[in-house]
Amino acid sequence: MTIVIIIVVGITAGISYLIADYFFKIKEQELAEKGNEMGETIEAFIRLDDRDMLYRYILAVDRLVGARIWLFDDNYELLAASYYDAETDAKGNLVDNSLKNYLKHGAPSQASLQESAQKLNQDIKYRIKVILRDIYAGNSFKSQIYHPYYKEQVILVGVPYTISAEKKGAILMIEPLSGFEKFLRNVYIYIMIVGIIAIIVSLFLVKRLSGLIIRPVLDMKNNAQAMAQGDYSRRLDVKGDDEIAELGDALNSLGKDLDAYIAKMERTEKIRRDFVANVSHELRTPITIIRGYNEAICDGMVTDPDVLARYRGLINEETVRLERMVRELLDISRLESSDPLTVNNMDELPLAGIIRNVAEKLAVRCVKNNVTFTVHADDTIKILGDGDQMVQLIMILCDNALKYSPKNGTVSIGANKLEDGSVLLTVADQGRGIPEADIPFIWERFYKVDKSHCRTVPGTGLGLAIAKEIIRVHGASAEVTSKCGSGTTFEIKFPKDKVV
């Protein structure tokens, strides 16, 4: 509001100054031109020594231009004046009686002129002499002064005229500024009215804009305080598309991200607790079995050779299982700490050949449940990657599909090139499927859809965790679709830049 007021006052002062300056210059120029025009006529009247015609001429010019005219000779003496007789009316304004007196008495005498000059000059006599001296030298004079006789500012213009070759007289023209001051006063009133309206409108706009800006900021502050206290569910009602709205969107996005992050952290913490419990369970079971059977053998409680052989076989089996679990945990740790593969550490891999080799290795295990492997792979497909890791990936996916396939089921493995140049690897089974709620978590370590951790389906629960890391380092993506009772399909998509 201070800025608005300063601007309004500045505009008012600037406009009034420009108007006054322009008016003064135009009026001074007009009076100077009229004075120069009067010079020749006045010279003629002086040569004719016709004072009556001279006074009538000056009086006519006064009525024409609205300025009082004083005519001086070359010796500071007043020869004629158009305004020599005035009186104050009931309202305090000067009333010009010069025309009335002229019609009644004719041209004024020299004594009357001197009396009028003395009356008009009594308060600025010293300035008049300085002005006349300058005009006698052949210069013009233009200025605005305060004349105590008129009790207001006046425009004073003086020009020389020629009396003879050696003598010059002076014409002084004085025009009061009362009419112009009235005009300026009207301008000030108009600008003041406009300024007041502008200030009222500005007050309304400031209040409106303050509401539009401050209210959302207060809401954002409350939202930020809520987030600081752990409440990430609050959202701002964002309106518009300005910077405040962008800040609101950013806070909403922050709240959403923090909410998702906290949920993820809680889920990660739960997975961590489950991981510790699962590792404890998975490690405790083989260790307990190994210890129990070993103690039975060491204590001599078992002497039957067949039973001893079976115990030793169980101990060996659990040792192998324990070793495999430790190895897989090390594989996961190694893969998680490794960066994505680059061209320098990748080879060209015949994907169809790898799929067929894995299918042949698992063929022996298919006999028990009469599971059939079907391979649909394009022999021309080659991808860039690590051969051992790619074999391990396909082995894990096919092994899982085989474990969960029913008797006389089919496991389908395919590899084909898509229209965008990428390659899609698919492994599908006809097992019991995965519940939709469990699909996001099957890639976690030790996560099992069967929460009982029973041994009807062998495995450590680390295979898909390893598969996820292999997929990551190869720059591929994975998608799982499953329907309970209809089987599960894993789709691994290798991007175009990984295809030869």
MOMO-V966590 format. One record per run of one state. SS is the DSSP state (a for helix, b for strand, c for the rest). FROM is the first residue (numbers start at 1). TO is the last residue. If there is no record, write none. Layout:
# MOMO-V966590
ss->[SS/SS]
from->[FROM/FROM]
to->[TO/TO]
This chain:
# MOMO-V966590
ss->[c/a/c/a/c/b/c/b/c/b/c/b/c/a/c/a/c/a/c/b/c/b/c/b/c/a/c/a/c/a/c/a/c/b/a/c/b/c/b/c/a/c/b/c/b/c/a/c/a/c/b/c/b/c/a/b/c]
from->[1/2/49/51/66/68/73/78/82/86/89/94/97/98/106/110/122/125/137/141/148/152/163/168/177/178/229/243/299/305/337/343/346/347/351/370/372/378/382/386/387/404/410/418/423/429/436/442/463/474/477/484/487/495/496/499/500]
to->[1/48/50/65/67/72/77/81/85/88/93/96/97/105/109/121/124/136/140/147/151/162/167/176/177/228/242/298/304/336/342/345/346/350/369/371/377/381/385/386/403/409/417/422/428/435/441/462/473/476/483/486/494/495/498/499/500]
